[in-house]
Amino acid sequence: MTGREKKIVRHLSEEDLDRLLGEADDQKEFERLVFIKRLYKGATLKEAADDVGKSEGTATNWVNRWNEGGLGKLTPNFGGGRPPKLDEDQQDEFIDRLRERQPWKKQEIQHLLDEEFDVEYHSHYLPTFLSNLGLSYAIPRTKRPDRPANAEEILDERVEYAFDEDAHDQPHNKRDSDDDDDEEEWRTDEDICTDGGTVVGFFDISHPQPWDNSQRLYTVDDPHITRPLVKIDTPAAGFYALNGESVLSFPPNQEKEQICGCFEEIREQNPGKRILLVLDNFSSHVCKHTRKRAHELGIDLVFLPVGSPDLNPIEPVWKSLKWESSPLIVNGEDEYRRLLDELFDQLTEKLSSAASWIDNHLSGFLNKIC
């Protein structure tokens, strides 16, 4: 069998489908019932679509409607009443057109409806119409073009390697491309102890500002906040620990020496254990100087796949921190940093931001974390 199979929810038995097919007196309803019956019988999406003369995009839309609400969702307008501005076939064509170059602005959709379908929906009703068609309205998550298609699998392999004690024939942070240094140069500092278990955490750099305004607030008059102009020129470096002490620091820049200084603070707050630190591929993170210093501190680095910031659970922590701080007024840099430090401590006490990461990438190694 060729083509793409599609999971189908069996809202009705085959006997009920046959009965409805025998009673159907509307061609559109008949086509949709035939389509569902073919999928019941094991046809691929393309085969079932070809049988009723529809595109695979239309077939996908039909399956989604059926799975969501059964017959009532699949044949919503066949019971009389005022006809829609777009009939069912036009709606399917409209969805195909939207799928060709999504995402869309509302104004662009209005223009498409006017130019290509010669219909106009009131701006207040258009969102309802689009929602009824199954469209999503959300801020699109950015994906970088260099992100590998199997990013999560790559991360799984790197986490597994980090926990596989027998796989390391050289220091974890050392790469084959590094110069052939004497192994003694890649030694853990004498005062570092790592036999008390493993701390897992996530490291990242952010640039929160006092004027970040991401929270909607109610006002009686003109919605505004009067605040002094305070600008923070230095980044915030965060370590979100799952089973240790989280750390927020404010290095003057992101150069490799400063990143190593952040690692030293993390080690100071998490003594006696190996630290498994997940981070991105910023140049000062991946350079040999940083990797070697991390090794000396007993910190093993797990680098995320390129272009995959969404795989770092500290990202929603930064988002929440900016949201929580946005309505608060500070009078200077020091006061703002104290506020961020307090909020960061509160937010990183919870594991909710990392719950799915733990389930997806760490569940098999929880027994190795003490």
N, C-alpha and C positions, 0 to 999 in steps of 0.2 A: 504494500500500500504506500503510495507516495503522497506527499503533501503534509500539512501540519494538522495534527489532531488537536481537538479542543475539548476540554472537560465540560460536560453538560450535566446540569442539575436535573434530576428526573422528578419534576413537579407532578407529572401525570404518568399513569401506567400506559403501556403500549395499547391496551384495549381502549382506554379513554381517548387516546390520540386518534385511533382508527374511527371511533364513534364521532369525534369532532370533525374529522376529515369528511365523513359521510354526510354530515349535517351542514358543512360550510357552504354558503351561497355567495360568498365574497371572494373574488379571485386573489386579493392580497392576503386575506386570512388563510386561504387554501395553500398558497405558496409557502407561507411561513410554517404552517403545520407540516407540510411535506419536508421542508428543510429540517425541522426538529426531528421528524421521524427518521430521516436519513442519518442524522447524528446518533440517534438511539441505536441504529443498526451498525454503527462503527465506521461510518464514512468520515473522511477527513474534512476539514473546513472547506478546502477548495473543491472537493468532489461534491459536497452538499450544495455549495454555492453554484457550481456549474449546472447542477440538476435543475435549479430554478432560475437560471439565467441572471445571477447576481454576481457582483464583484466580491472578492475576498474581504475587502474593507466593509462592505455592507453586511456580509455574513458575520464578521466579528461583532459589529454593532448589534445584530439580531441575537447572537449568543449571549452577549453581555446583558441585554434587556431580559431575555428569557431567564438566565441564571439569577438575575436580581429580583424579578417579580412574576415569573411565570407567564401565563397566557395574557393576563391583564396588562402586563408591561410590554409584551411583544406586539399586541394588537390594541393599542390604546384608543384609537379613534375610529373604530369600525362599528360603533353602536349608535350612530346618528348624532344629532346635535350640530352646533355651528362648526363647519369645516375649518381646519387650521389654514394659516396663510401658506404654509408649505405642506404638501401632502406627504405621505410616507416615503415614496420614492425620492421626492425632492429632499426630504430630510436626510435620507441616506446619502444622496449625492453631496449635500451640504457638508455632512460629516467627513466624507472622503476628501473634499476640498480643504477642509480645515486641517485634516491629518497631513496633507501634503507639505505644509510649511508652518507647522505650529512652533512656538506659541503665538497667540494673537492678542492684540489690544481690542477692547470693546469697540472703539471707533473703527478699527479695521474690519471687524466682523460686520458692523452696520454697513460699511461701504461695500463689502462683498455681497451681502444680501440685496442691497439696492442695485448694484451693477450687474450681478450675475443671475439673480433670481427675481428681480423686479418686485421685491416686497420690502416693507418697512415696518419694523417693530418699535413701539414706544420705548424710549431709553429706560423707563422704569420697569417695563415688563421683560426686556431682553435678557437680563440675568436669569429670570425664572425660566424663560424658554430654553436657554442654554443649559441650565441645570437639569431640566426635564429630559434633555437629550443625552445627559450623562457626562457633560463636560466638567472639568475641574477648574476652579478659580483659585489660584494660589501663586505665591512667589516662586518662580522656577528655581530649582536648585542648580547651581552652576556646576558643570562638568568640564574639566579641562580636556582638550583634544589628545593630550599625551597620556591620559589615564589608561592603563591597560584594561582590557575587557574582563580579565580574571583577577581584578585587584584583590578581592576578598580571599581568593585561593592563595595568592602570593602572600598575603598577610598571615594566613593560617600556617603556611609552610615556615615562615620566619618565626612565628611564636613557637611552633613545635620544635624548631631547631634550637631556640633559646632554652627550652626546657630539657632537651636531650643531652644529658651529661656525657654520653659516650660518643657524641658526634663531633666534639671539639678537639681537633688535633693541634690547634693553635689558639691564642687568646680570642675570645668571642668577637671583639671589636676590630681585630686585625683583618686586613684583606690581602688576598694573594697579590694584588697590584702594589702593595706597599713595598718600600725598599727592604732588602734583606737585612734587617737589623738583627743584632744579637738578641736572642729571646729574653735575656736578662733585662733589656730595656723595656720590655712589656711585662712588668711585674706589678702586682698590687702593693700599695704602700704598706709598710710594716705595721702601722697602727690601725689598719683597716681589718675588721672582722666581718666575714660574710657567711658564717656557718649557722646563723640563727634563723634561717628561713629566707623567704623571698618577698620583697615588697614590689608590687606592680603599680606603675603610675604612668601618667601621660604628661608630656612636656610640650609647651607651645609659647610663642610670643604673640602678644596683642598690643594694640595701641588705643586703649579707651581714653575718651576725652570728656571733660565735664559738660560739654555741650551736646553730647550724644543724646538725641531725643527720640526714643522709640516707644514711649508709653503714652497712650491716649488718656486724657484727663478731662473731667467735666469743669466747665467754667460758665459763669453767667454772662460775662462780657467777652471782649476779644480774647481768644485763647492764646496766652503768652506767659512766659516766665521771665521775670527780671532777674538777671544774674550777672555778677562781675565777670569780666573776660579773663578766664584762667585757661592757659594752654600748657599741656604736658608734652615736652619735647623728647622724653625718653620712653622706651617701651616698658611693658609689664611682662615679666617672665613667670609663667605659672607651671606648677607641678601638681597634678590632680592624682592623689594616691588612693588606690582602692583599699589597701590594708595597712597604711602607714600614715605619716604626717604629710599633709599637703603643704606646699610652700609657695608664697608669692614674693617675688623680688623685683627690684627696679634697676636693672643695669643701665649704664649710660648709653650703651649702643648694643648692637648684635654681633660684634666682632668675636672671634673665637676665644680670646682670653676672657671676655665677659661671660660667654656661655659656660666656659669651664668654671668661672666663679659661681655661677648659678648652680652647677652640679655640686660644687663644694658645699653650698648651703643645703642642698637636698641631702647630701651625705651626712652633714652635721645633725640634721633633724631626724634622720633615719639610721642610727648606728646599729652595728651588730648583725645586719642582714645584707644579703645580696639585693641589689636594686635592678629591676628590669624596667627600663625606661623606654616608652614608645614615643616617637617623635617624627617630624617630617624631614624632608631632604634639603633644607636650607643649607647654603654653602658652608656656613660656619658650624653647622651640625655634623656634616658628613666628612669634614676635612680630617686628615690624619692627626693633627694636633689635638682636636677635641676627642676623637675616638680613643686616642692613647691615654689622655688624662682621665677620661671616664673609666677606662680599664684600671688605672692606678687607684681610683676611688672605689673599685668594686661595683661599678655600674655597667651593666650590659645594655647596649643600645639595640632597639628593634626599630628599624626604619620603615615607615609606611610606604606603600607603593607610590610612585610618582603621581601627582595630581589627585590625591585622595584625602583631602582634609576632612571629608565627611566620616572617615574611619577613625578619627581622633576624638574620643569622647569629651575632651576639654573644650571643643568648639561650642557645644551648647552651654557650657559653664560660662564662657566669655559672653555669649549672647544674653544669658540671664543676668550676668553682672552688669552689663550695660543697661539692660532694661530696668533693673532695680535701682540703679544709681541715677537714671536720667532725670527724674523729677526733683532730686535733692540738690540743694544749693551749697556750694563750698566757696570759701574766700581765698583759697590759695592752693598751691601744688601739694604742700605737705598734708593739708587737711583732706585733699582728694585722695592721696595715696593711703592715708589712714582709713578712709571710707572704703576704698577698694579692698584693702587687707581684711577688714571686718566682713565685708560681703563675701569675699573669696572663701574665708574660713567657713561661713555659714553654708555656702553652696556646695563646697567639697566635702562637707560632712555626710551628704547624701550620695547614694550610689545610683540614683535614678538616671543620671545622665549617661552612665556606663552600663546600664542593665542589659541592653541588647548586645553590647560588645562582649560582655562576660558570657552571655548565652552562646553567642556565635563563634567566639574565638578563644575563650578561656575555660570553658566548662570541663574540658578533659584534663585540665592541669590543676584544678582547685586543691587536690590533695597535696600538691607540692608547694602550696602557699601556706605559710604558718603565721 
